[in-house]
Amino acid sequence: MTRFTQAELEAARDRLVPDVVADGLGVLFCGINPGLMTAATGHHFARPGNRFWPVLHLSGFTPRLMKPSEQQELLSYGLGITNVVARATARADELSAQEYREGGRLLATKVARLRPRWLAVVGVTAYRAAFEDKKAGVGPQERVFGDTRVWVLPNPSGLNAHWTAATMAEEFARLRLAAEA
């Protein structure tokens, strides 16, 4: 893994991280927003403590543990990645309520254009803020965007101590089974 100085990470705040998307994906995973490591590398979920890539593999979405630098390979599995908010921050709590709402509006437009079977938002707090749904929990949601169903997954950040990699993988696997049905 490339090591970055704090100054290099801070300079990455202004970089946009391109989506990994295509029309008609099986599942479009949606992070909260890029962290500074993601912005610096251009690879989603790049922070070493983030459990997205291990959980994706443990849940059966990918046949092997992938590195963030291999993110484009997700498209071959019918998977993609985007974010609710494009702005990179050190922590998600740096985002405003307005950024979440605007991000939700833009995400709905993106989903309508790309038409994935499932939108999987990783982080219940982000989903609640983006779509003003204070009662949402982890799992399938009533909300749909056209024909796209929505599933909220636990946030894979290493800071999310409520979920282990194993329990997260179980929830991701529930989505995988629904997406395969």
ABEGO torsion letter per residue (X at the ends): XBBBBAAAAAAAAABBBBBBBBBGBABBBBBABBBAAAAAAGBBGABAABAAAAAAAAAGABABBBBAAAAAAAAAAGBBBBBABABBBABAAABBAAAAAAAAAAAAAAAAAAGBABBBBBEAAAAAAAAGBAABBBEBBABBBEABBBBBBBBABAABAABBAAAAAAAAAAAAAAAAX
